[in-house]
Amino acid sequence: MFSDVSLKLYCAVKQGVIKSRNEFWHNFNSEKKILSLDLDTDTYINELKASGISLVCTFDPEFPEIPPNIKITEKPFLFAYQGDKTLLSDISRNVAVIGTLTPTEEIAERENKFVCLLAEKGLNIVSGLAKGCDTVAHETCLSCGGKTIAFLPSTLSSIYPKSNVKLAKEIVGRGGLIITEYVTVSHNKYESIKRFIDRDRLQAMFSSAVILTASNIKGKGDSGSRYAMDKAFEYNRKRLVMYNEKTDSDNPLFEMNKEYINKGAKILTAASVNNLCIRVDGIS
């Protein structure tokens, strides 16, 4: 469930000894420093066991490998999770699917089709458990027999949104993973917003490709999808967008898609979906 060092690190974050990634990587980036901290762990052991939460930290051999091109200030150092963390061990099998909180029925149907194809081919679907396109991605993956990974902007004990608590449990029960960097609740609105943004980078970090279904542009009701798309570019991940010039050119829900096509993202097609599938060894 957790190592001594991951438990000590968890306590250090919970008690405010370590307040940020920057502080960890600059001041506490050795196992010896963490284990030398004088912290009472007994309370937290019972808390974690009662809630069924596991921990893994950067000092654990099973911590997911972080790609070498990630800035140190963006590298996670502690995860709390439920489910199968080995789904993060091979990012070539993970594809992130993101998009608006308010997709139309037609957009959801289109998303359903390509997500189901990816899941049926054995790829894991990564998303953020948000309402809208994230929910469609997770639910479709499960309905098609696949495994899905949800990166949360909240703690595991206060899953956001509350409407997806049942979905989170189903993800774990069906062999998937729910995972978060956060073990304390946010203190203010600014911190809450930052957590959503930071969550988006993890979707790109642990996926081989990021697919944008639909979203408005910045300032016009856009989702946080642009953060994941920008990080996908920075991390050298494939970027694809759902877009049909004949039907979507005047739809404001595809404004961000057009923006990223102009920035080099590829249009999602049956062929490109299939290419994502055949890239993985053992998948035809």
Residue frames as qw, qx, qy, qz and C-alpha x, y, z in Angstrom:
[[0.000, 0.884, 0.468, 0.000, 0.00, 0.00, 0.00],
 [0.127, 0.951, -0.162, 0.230, 2.85, 2.41, 0.80],
 [0.723, 0.170, -0.403, 0.534, 6.53, 2.46, 1.74],
 [0.487, -0.593, -0.334, 0.546, 8.00, 4.10, 4.82],
 [0.279, -0.170, 0.156, 0.932, 9.37, 6.95, 2.76],
 [0.120, -0.413, -0.550, -0.715, 6.13, 7.57, 0.86],
 [0.445, -0.695, -0.564, 0.036, 4.21, 7.59, 4.17],
 [0.448, -0.489, -0.163, 0.731, 6.68, 10.06, 5.69],
 [0.146, 0.062, 0.360, 0.919, 6.43, 12.23, 2.60],
 [0.264, -0.589, -0.646, -0.407, 2.64, 12.09, 2.79],
 [0.470, -0.684, -0.431, 0.353, 2.80, 13.24, 6.41],
 [0.377, -0.270, 0.059, 0.884, 5.18, 16.07, 5.50],
 [0.043, -0.294, -0.478, -0.827, 2.73, 17.37, 2.90],
 [0.397, -0.641, -0.633, -0.175, -0.32, 16.90, 5.13],
 [0.508, -0.666, -0.315, 0.446, 1.36, 18.81, 7.96],
 [0.197, 0.978, 0.055, 0.035, 2.60, 21.63, 5.76],
 [0.601, -0.547, 0.367, 0.453, 6.29, 20.82, 6.08],
 [0.287, -0.030, 0.636, 0.716, 6.39, 20.58, 2.29],
 [0.330, 0.591, 0.361, -0.642, 4.05, 23.01, 0.59],
 [0.585, 0.706, -0.106, -0.384, 4.90, 22.71, -3.12],
 [0.930, 0.284, 0.057, 0.228, 6.77, 20.80, -5.80],
 [0.348, 0.790, -0.278, 0.422, 9.39, 23.55, -5.90],
 [0.437, -0.701, 0.444, -0.347, 10.01, 23.24, -2.20],
 [0.952, -0.136, 0.272, -0.022, 10.31, 19.46, -2.43],
 [0.846, 0.435, 0.008, 0.308, 12.74, 19.36, -5.34],
 [0.264, 0.768, -0.296, 0.504, 14.93, 22.12, -3.92],
 [0.270, -0.616, 0.510, -0.536, 14.92, 21.26, -0.22],
 [0.719, -0.220, 0.561, -0.346, 13.75, 17.67, 0.32],
 [0.775, 0.462, -0.296, -0.314, 14.90, 15.77, -2.76],
 [0.325, 0.364, -0.863, 0.129, 16.59, 12.88, -0.99],
 [0.730, -0.339, -0.566, -0.176, 15.18, 9.84, 0.75],
 [0.528, -0.100, -0.552, 0.637, 17.46, 10.46, 3.73],
 [0.064, -0.156, 0.156, -0.973, 16.03, 13.95, 4.28],
 [0.616, -0.303, -0.332, -0.647, 12.47, 12.66, 4.23],
 [0.776, -0.250, -0.575, 0.067, 13.09, 9.74, 6.57],
 [0.423, 0.008, -0.476, 0.771, 14.93, 12.00, 9.01],
 [0.282, -0.446, -0.088, -0.845, 11.88, 14.21, 9.51],
 [0.012, -0.073, -0.832, 0.550, 10.43, 13.93, 13.01],
 [0.522, -0.068, -0.210, -0.824, 6.80, 13.23, 12.15],
 [0.466, 0.009, 0.798, -0.382, 4.21, 10.99, 13.77],
 [0.298, 0.138, -0.703, -0.631, 2.87, 8.67, 11.08],
 [0.106, 0.163, 0.953, -0.235, 0.50, 6.49, 13.13],
 [0.388, 0.509, 0.390, -0.662, -2.61, 8.63, 12.58],
 [0.431, 0.544, -0.377, -0.614, -2.05, 8.67, 8.85],
 [0.056, 0.152, -0.975, -0.152, -1.51, 4.93, 8.59],
 [0.236, 0.377, 0.827, -0.344, -4.99, 4.34, 10.00],
 [0.362, 0.623, 0.089, -0.688, -6.45, 7.10, 7.82],
 [0.295, 0.456, -0.659, -0.520, -5.01, 5.62, 4.64],
 [0.002, -0.007, -1.000, -0.021, -5.98, 2.05, 5.45],
 [0.299, 0.453, 0.660, -0.519, -9.54, 3.06, 6.33],
 [0.442, 0.675, 0.003, -0.591, -9.99, 4.85, 3.01],
 [0.857, 0.239, 0.423, 0.172, -8.19, 2.27, 0.87],
 [0.335, 0.926, -0.168, -0.037, -5.72, 4.84, -0.44],
 [0.880, -0.066, 0.101, 0.459, -2.26, 3.78, -1.61],
 [0.040, -0.944, 0.199, 0.261, 0.81, 5.98, -1.98],
 [0.848, 0.156, 0.165, 0.480, 3.84, 5.96, -4.23],
 [0.105, -0.944, 0.105, 0.293, 6.64, 8.51, -4.23],
 [0.514, 0.785, -0.344, -0.033, 9.64, 9.38, -6.33],
 [0.147, -0.605, 0.769, -0.147, 11.95, 7.35, -4.06],
 [0.792, 0.021, 0.563, -0.234, 9.96, 4.15, -4.61],
 [0.257, -0.225, 0.787, 0.514, 11.26, 1.84, -7.38],
 [0.253, 0.468, 0.826, 0.186, 7.71, 1.43, -8.69],
 [0.125, 0.702, 0.172, -0.680, 7.09, 5.17, -9.09],
 [0.681, 0.652, 0.325, 0.070, 6.00, 5.87, -12.68],
 [0.599, -0.066, 0.239, 0.761, 8.93, 6.84, -14.87],
 [0.138, 0.873, 0.154, -0.441, 8.97, 10.56, -15.64],
 [0.719, 0.586, 0.157, 0.340, 10.04, 11.39, -19.22],
 [0.631, -0.223, -0.048, 0.742, 13.46, 13.10, -19.27],
 [0.202, 0.389, 0.250, 0.863, 12.18, 16.24, -21.02],
 [0.369, -0.792, -0.458, -0.165, 9.98, 17.29, -18.08],
 [0.070, 0.678, -0.308, 0.664, 11.05, 20.40, -16.17],
 [0.343, -0.028, -0.794, 0.501, 11.98, 19.69, -12.57],
 [0.235, 0.032, 0.353, -0.905, 9.31, 22.16, -11.38],
 [0.698, 0.063, -0.219, -0.679, 6.67, 20.06, -13.17],
 [0.477, 0.128, -0.869, 0.024, 7.82, 16.63, -12.01],
 [0.735, -0.520, -0.111, -0.419, 5.41, 15.01, -9.56],
 [0.156, 0.468, -0.786, 0.372, 6.96, 13.54, -6.42],
 [0.216, 0.053, 0.864, -0.451, 4.03, 11.91, -4.62],
 [0.476, -0.135, -0.530, -0.689, 0.85, 10.24, -5.80],
 [0.451, 0.041, 0.728, -0.515, -2.15, 9.01, -3.84],
 [0.443, 0.171, -0.623, -0.621, -4.13, 6.47, -5.82],
 [0.694, 0.034, 0.627, -0.352, -6.67, 3.68, -5.96],
 [0.835, 0.505, 0.041, -0.216, -6.50, 1.00, -8.61],
 [0.903, 0.079, 0.213, 0.365, -3.79, -0.28, -10.93],
 [0.094, -0.893, 0.213, 0.386, -0.84, 2.13, -11.02],
 [0.555, -0.171, 0.654, 0.485, 1.00, -0.12, -13.49],
 [0.482, 0.733, 0.467, 0.116, -1.22, 1.46, -16.17],
 [0.052, 0.979, -0.138, -0.142, 1.25, 4.37, -16.02],
 [0.653, -0.446, 0.504, 0.348, 4.27, 2.15, -16.66],
 [0.437, 0.109, 0.647, 0.615, 3.95, 2.21, -20.46],
 [0.217, 0.580, 0.177, -0.765, 2.71, 5.55, -21.79],
 [0.113, 0.172, -0.708, -0.675, 2.69, 4.22, -25.36],
 [0.131, -0.360, -0.915, -0.124, -0.54, 2.46, -24.36],
 [0.056, -0.636, -0.537, 0.551, -2.18, 5.60, -22.96],
 [0.147, 0.410, 0.413, 0.800, -4.15, 8.16, -24.95],
 [0.001, -0.372, -0.477, 0.797, -5.63, 11.25, -23.29],
 [0.011, 0.553, 0.645, 0.526, -9.08, 12.42, -24.37],
 [0.145, -0.386, -0.386, 0.825, -10.13, 15.91, -23.27],
 [0.027, 0.435, 0.539, 0.721, -12.69, 18.56, -24.14],
 [0.261, -0.402, -0.011, -0.878, -15.55, 20.82, -23.19],
 [0.162, 0.055, 0.797, -0.579, -17.69, 20.44, -20.10],
 [0.525, 0.440, 0.396, -0.612, -20.80, 20.93, -22.23],
 [0.071, -0.133, 0.800, 0.581, -20.64, 18.77, -25.37],
 [0.663, 0.147, -0.105, -0.726, -23.70, 18.45, -27.55],
 [0.869, 0.001, 0.455, -0.194, -25.23, 15.03, -28.05],
 [0.793, 0.602, -0.089, 0.023, -23.69, 14.90, -31.53],
 [0.165, 0.754, -0.587, 0.245, -20.20, 15.69, -30.18],
 [0.579, -0.384, 0.653, -0.303, -20.57, 13.04, -27.48],
 [0.921, 0.257, 0.253, -0.145, -21.62, 10.47, -30.09],
 [0.621, 0.704, -0.316, 0.133, -18.57, 11.24, -32.22],
 [0.132, -0.661, 0.667, -0.318, -16.31, 11.01, -29.19],
 [0.816, -0.159, 0.468, -0.299, -17.92, 7.73, -28.21],
 [0.901, 0.429, -0.032, -0.058, -17.04, 6.15, -31.54],
 [0.522, 0.644, -0.484, 0.280, -13.31, 6.85, -31.51],
 [0.348, -0.553, 0.624, -0.429, -12.88, 6.19, -27.78],
 [0.907, -0.031, 0.323, -0.268, -14.56, 2.81, -28.18],
 [0.820, 0.518, -0.225, 0.087, -12.24, 1.94, -31.07],
 [0.171, 0.678, -0.596, 0.395, -9.17, 2.84, -29.00],
 [0.579, -0.387, 0.565, -0.443, -10.42, 0.88, -25.99],
 [0.955, 0.157, 0.153, -0.202, -11.31, -2.17, -28.05],
 [0.704, 0.578, -0.350, 0.218, -7.77, -2.14, -29.47],
 [0.815, -0.267, -0.346, 0.381, -6.34, -2.29, -25.95],
 [0.281, 0.416, -0.192, 0.843, -5.34, 1.32, -25.37],
 [0.306, -0.533, -0.611, 0.499, -5.97, 2.94, -21.99],
 [0.060, 0.763, 0.313, 0.562, -7.99, 6.15, -22.00],
 [0.391, -0.228, -0.391, 0.801, -6.66, 8.99, -19.84],
 [0.074, -0.696, -0.317, -0.639, -8.83, 11.91, -18.78],
 [0.115, 0.290, -0.451, 0.836, -9.64, 14.16, -15.83],
 [0.152, -0.418, -0.859, 0.254, -13.01, 12.90, -14.46],
 [0.146, 0.213, 0.116, -0.959, -14.59, 16.30, -15.22],
 [0.563, 0.515, 0.510, -0.397, -18.13, 16.66, -16.48],
 [0.502, 0.731, -0.174, -0.428, -18.75, 16.58, -20.21],
 [0.697, 0.541, -0.460, -0.098, -16.14, 15.11, -22.54],
 [0.004, -0.461, 0.832, -0.307, -14.03, 13.64, -19.71],
 [0.625, -0.011, 0.613, -0.484, -17.03, 11.73, -18.41],
 [0.827, 0.448, -0.075, -0.331, -17.88, 10.51, -21.92],
 [0.424, 0.595, -0.681, 0.047, -14.29, 9.30, -22.35],
 [0.198, -0.307, 0.847, -0.386, -14.23, 7.34, -19.09],
 [0.698, 0.150, 0.490, -0.501, -17.73, 5.88, -19.43],
 [0.764, 0.518, -0.234, -0.305, -17.29, 4.90, -23.06],
 [0.258, 0.533, -0.798, 0.110, -13.98, 3.22, -22.34],
 [0.368, -0.148, 0.811, -0.430, -15.56, 1.16, -19.57],
 [0.757, 0.318, 0.285, -0.494, -18.59, 0.25, -21.67],
 [0.723, 0.568, -0.358, -0.165, -16.26, -1.02, -24.41],
 [0.971, -0.175, -0.098, 0.133, -14.29, -3.20, -22.03],
 [0.542, 0.553, -0.290, 0.562, -11.24, -0.95, -21.71],
 [0.586, -0.499, -0.366, 0.523, -9.29, 0.47, -18.81],
 [0.141, 0.838, 0.132, 0.510, -9.26, 4.14, -18.01],
 [0.539, -0.167, -0.355, 0.746, -7.10, 6.46, -15.91],
 [0.102, -0.902, -0.304, -0.290, -8.47, 9.55, -14.16],
 [0.443, 0.085, -0.310, 0.837, -6.10, 12.28, -12.97],
 [0.264, -0.800, -0.539, 0.014, -7.86, 14.29, -10.29],
 [0.166, 0.606, -0.138, 0.765, -7.56, 17.97, -9.32],
 [0.594, -0.595, 0.121, -0.528, -8.76, 17.01, -5.84],
 [0.240, -0.379, 0.854, -0.263, -7.97, 14.60, -3.05],
 [0.326, -0.071, -0.908, -0.254, -9.26, 11.05, -3.24],
 [0.103, -0.389, -0.799, 0.447, -11.44, 11.69, -0.21],
 [0.229, 0.664, 0.298, -0.646, -13.15, 14.70, -1.82],
 [0.430, 0.172, 0.687, 0.559, -13.49, 13.71, -5.46],
 [0.257, 0.626, 0.097, -0.730, -14.52, 16.50, -7.80],
 [0.445, -0.300, 0.000, -0.844, -17.09, 16.71, -9.22],
 [0.436, -0.121, 0.752, -0.479, -19.19, 14.90, -6.63],
 [0.796, 0.324, 0.052, -0.508, -21.48, 13.71, -9.41],
 [0.707, 0.466, -0.526, -0.078, -18.65, 11.45, -10.60],
 [0.393, -0.501, 0.704, -0.313, -17.88, 9.72, -7.30],
 [0.876, 0.103, 0.416, -0.222, -19.75, 6.63, -8.51],
 [0.744, 0.644, -0.179, 0.014, -17.86, 6.72, -11.82],
 [0.047, 0.730, -0.645, 0.223, -14.54, 6.92, -9.94],
 [0.632, -0.269, 0.675, -0.270, -15.43, 3.79, -7.99],
 [0.889, 0.376, 0.219, -0.144, -16.43, 2.00, -11.19],
 [0.466, 0.771, -0.432, 0.053, -13.11, 2.94, -12.83],
 [0.192, -0.552, 0.772, -0.249, -11.23, 1.30, -9.96],
 [0.748, -0.010, 0.579, -0.325, -13.57, -1.68, -9.84],
 [0.844, 0.516, 0.111, -0.090, -13.06, -2.34, -13.55],
 [0.861, -0.023, 0.146, 0.486, -9.26, -2.45, -13.32],
 [0.346, 0.785, 0.049, 0.511, -8.53, 1.21, -13.95],
 [0.542, -0.149, -0.331, 0.758, -6.83, 3.92, -11.92],
 [0.089, -0.939, -0.187, -0.274, -7.77, 7.13, -10.14],
 [0.717, -0.113, -0.165, 0.668, -4.76, 9.15, -9.07],
 [0.033, -0.966, -0.126, -0.222, -3.87, 12.56, -7.67],
 [0.471, 0.374, -0.384, 0.700, -0.95, 14.67, -6.52],
 [0.247, -0.530, 0.160, -0.795, -3.12, 16.22, -3.85],
 [0.503, -0.240, -0.794, 0.242, -3.46, 14.94, -0.31],
 [0.079, -0.409, -0.470, 0.778, -4.77, 18.17, 1.25],
 [0.258, 0.795, 0.547, 0.044, -7.78, 20.27, 0.30],
 [0.364, 0.462, 0.109, 0.801, -7.13, 23.57, -1.45],
 [0.269, -0.403, -0.469, 0.738, -7.07, 26.65, 0.74],
 [0.197, 0.598, 0.108, -0.769, -8.59, 29.17, -1.66],
 [0.701, 0.632, 0.235, -0.232, -10.05, 29.69, -5.13],
 [0.279, 0.804, -0.493, -0.178, -6.67, 30.51, -6.67],
 [0.268, -0.395, 0.879, -0.014, -5.17, 27.25, -5.43],
 [0.685, 0.291, 0.627, -0.231, -8.19, 25.30, -6.68],
 [0.606, 0.759, -0.044, -0.235, -7.85, 26.77, -10.18],
 [0.087, 0.713, -0.689, -0.094, -4.12, 26.04, -10.22],
 [0.520, -0.162, 0.832, -0.107, -4.80, 22.43, -9.34],
 [0.746, 0.530, 0.350, -0.201, -7.03, 22.03, -12.39],
 [0.423, 0.830, -0.343, -0.123, -4.27, 23.46, -14.59],
 [0.163, -0.576, 0.800, -0.040, -1.58, 21.28, -13.00],
 [0.724, 0.094, 0.655, -0.195, -3.79, 18.21, -13.38],
 [0.706, 0.672, 0.035, -0.220, -3.94, 18.88, -17.13],
 [0.188, 0.740, -0.640, -0.089, -0.16, 18.59, -17.48],
 [0.456, -0.270, 0.838, -0.129, -0.27, 15.07, -16.01],
 [0.788, 0.421, 0.378, -0.243, -2.71, 13.90, -18.65],
 [0.572, 0.769, -0.278, -0.063, -0.18, 14.90, -21.30],
 [0.143, -0.682, 0.710, -0.100, 2.83, 13.66, -19.31],
 [0.464, -0.155, 0.863, -0.130, 1.54, 10.10, -19.02],
 [0.735, 0.512, 0.394, -0.207, 0.04, 9.72, -22.51],
 [0.538, -0.036, 0.543, 0.644, 1.52, 9.16, -25.94],
 [0.049, 0.359, 0.483, 0.797, -1.11, 11.38, -27.54],
 [0.125, 0.397, 0.515, -0.749, -3.70, 13.96, -26.54],
 [0.059, 0.417, 0.724, 0.547, -7.00, 14.15, -28.41],
 [0.162, 0.218, 0.275, -0.922, -9.14, 17.29, -28.19],
 [0.232, 0.487, 0.838, 0.077, -12.80, 16.55, -28.85],
 [0.073, 0.746, 0.376, 0.546, -14.24, 20.07, -28.78],
 [0.402, -0.566, -0.375, 0.615, -13.82, 23.34, -26.91],
 [0.147, 0.971, 0.172, 0.076, -14.45, 27.07, -27.13],
 [0.552, 0.472, -0.234, 0.647, -11.49, 29.42, -27.41],
 [0.411, -0.217, -0.479, 0.745, -9.96, 31.29, -24.50],
 [0.074, 0.143, 0.175, -0.971, -12.28, 33.86, -22.99],
 [0.559, 0.012, -0.309, -0.769, -15.40, 32.41, -24.58],
 [0.859, -0.206, 0.195, -0.426, -16.28, 29.60, -22.20],
 [0.608, 0.439, -0.661, 0.003, -13.27, 27.45, -23.01],
 [0.914, -0.392, -0.099, 0.014, -12.39, 24.40, -20.95],
 [0.410, -0.771, 0.451, 0.184, -8.94, 23.82, -19.49],
 [0.923, 0.258, 0.247, 0.140, -8.14, 21.67, -22.52],
 [0.439, 0.850, -0.212, 0.199, -5.64, 24.19, -23.85],
 [0.366, -0.744, 0.547, -0.118, -3.31, 23.48, -20.93],
 [0.823, -0.090, 0.558, 0.060, -3.14, 19.78, -21.77],
 [0.733, 0.636, 0.176, 0.163, -2.73, 20.56, -25.48],
 [0.143, 0.918, -0.333, 0.163, 0.08, 23.04, -24.81],
 [0.531, -0.566, 0.628, -0.057, 1.86, 20.57, -22.55],
 [0.890, 0.229, 0.389, 0.063, 1.45, 17.87, -25.17],
 [0.551, 0.801, -0.108, 0.206, 3.40, 20.08, -27.57],
 [0.160, -0.830, 0.490, -0.210, 6.03, 20.86, -24.92],
 [0.665, -0.352, 0.652, -0.093, 6.39, 17.18, -24.00],
 [0.191, 0.385, -0.760, -0.488, 6.56, 16.09, -27.63],
 [0.437, 0.230, 0.842, -0.219, 3.29, 14.15, -27.59],
 [0.071, 0.310, 0.711, 0.627, 1.03, 13.66, -30.58],
 [0.232, 0.354, 0.379, -0.823, -1.84, 16.17, -30.73],
 [0.005, 0.291, 0.806, 0.516, -5.06, 15.40, -32.56],
 [0.293, 0.210, 0.316, -0.877, -8.35, 17.26, -32.76],
 [0.331, 0.466, 0.820, 0.031, -11.83, 16.16, -33.73],
 [0.157, 0.585, -0.032, -0.795, -12.87, 18.39, -36.63],
 [0.463, 0.417, 0.707, 0.335, -14.91, 18.29, -39.82],
 [0.107, -0.134, 0.164, 0.971, -14.70, 21.43, -41.94],
 [0.213, -0.343, -0.651, -0.643, -18.14, 20.85, -43.47],
 [0.499, -0.622, -0.581, -0.160, -20.01, 20.57, -40.17],
 [0.611, -0.551, -0.333, 0.460, -17.81, 22.28, -37.58],
 [0.440, 0.295, 0.059, 0.846, -16.42, 25.45, -39.18],
 [0.182, -0.558, -0.090, -0.804, -19.12, 27.74, -37.74],
 [0.734, -0.539, -0.408, -0.068, -19.60, 25.93, -34.44],
 [0.116, -0.837, 0.361, -0.393, -18.07, 27.85, -31.49],
 [0.843, -0.431, 0.310, -0.090, -17.43, 24.55, -29.71],
 [0.897, 0.174, 0.174, 0.367, -14.76, 23.83, -32.31],
 [0.166, 0.965, -0.147, 0.140, -12.97, 27.17, -32.17],
 [0.469, -0.696, 0.540, 0.065, -10.15, 25.78, -30.05],
 [0.839, 0.111, 0.498, 0.188, -9.85, 22.82, -32.40],
 [0.561, 0.783, 0.115, 0.244, -9.29, 25.18, -35.32],
 [0.165, -0.928, 0.326, -0.068, -6.75, 27.11, -33.25],
 [0.625, -0.474, 0.609, 0.118, -4.70, 23.98, -32.64],
 [0.801, 0.432, 0.357, 0.210, -4.93, 22.82, -36.24],
 [0.322, 0.916, -0.100, 0.217, -3.23, 26.11, -37.09],
 [0.326, -0.784, 0.517, -0.108, -0.61, 25.27, -34.45],
 [0.246, 0.471, -0.838, -0.127, 0.20, 21.92, -36.04],
 [0.537, -0.022, 0.761, -0.363, -2.26, 19.50, -34.47],
 [0.099, 0.023, -0.857, -0.505, -3.59, 16.80, -36.79],
 [0.654, -0.062, -0.049, -0.752, -7.26, 16.27, -37.59],
 [0.472, -0.118, 0.841, -0.237, -8.61, 13.08, -36.07],
 [0.657, 0.270, -0.430, -0.558, -9.63, 10.56, -38.72],
 [0.976, -0.106, 0.068, -0.175, -10.33, 6.84, -38.80],
 [0.791, 0.419, -0.305, 0.325, -6.81, 6.37, -40.16],
 [0.099, 0.627, -0.484, 0.603, -5.17, 8.42, -37.42],
 [0.735, -0.411, 0.306, -0.444, -7.09, 6.57, -34.72],
 [0.993, 0.104, -0.050, 0.015, -5.95, 3.29, -36.26],
 [0.542, 0.586, -0.403, 0.448, -2.37, 4.56, -36.38],
 [0.332, -0.613, 0.473, -0.539, -2.47, 5.17, -32.64],
 [0.920, -0.184, 0.217, -0.269, -3.56, 1.57, -32.20],
 [0.937, 0.292, -0.100, 0.161, -0.99, -0.10, -34.45],
 [0.186, 0.779, -0.460, 0.382, 1.91, 1.82, -32.87],
 [0.559, -0.523, 0.533, -0.361, 1.69, -0.38, -29.80],
 [0.195, 0.299, -0.929, -0.095, 3.40, -3.78, -29.88],
 [0.074, 0.171, 0.962, -0.201, 0.92, -6.60, -29.92],
 [0.382, 0.580, 0.446, -0.565, -1.98, -4.44, -31.12],
 [0.274, 0.096, 0.709, 0.643, -3.17, -4.86, -34.69]]
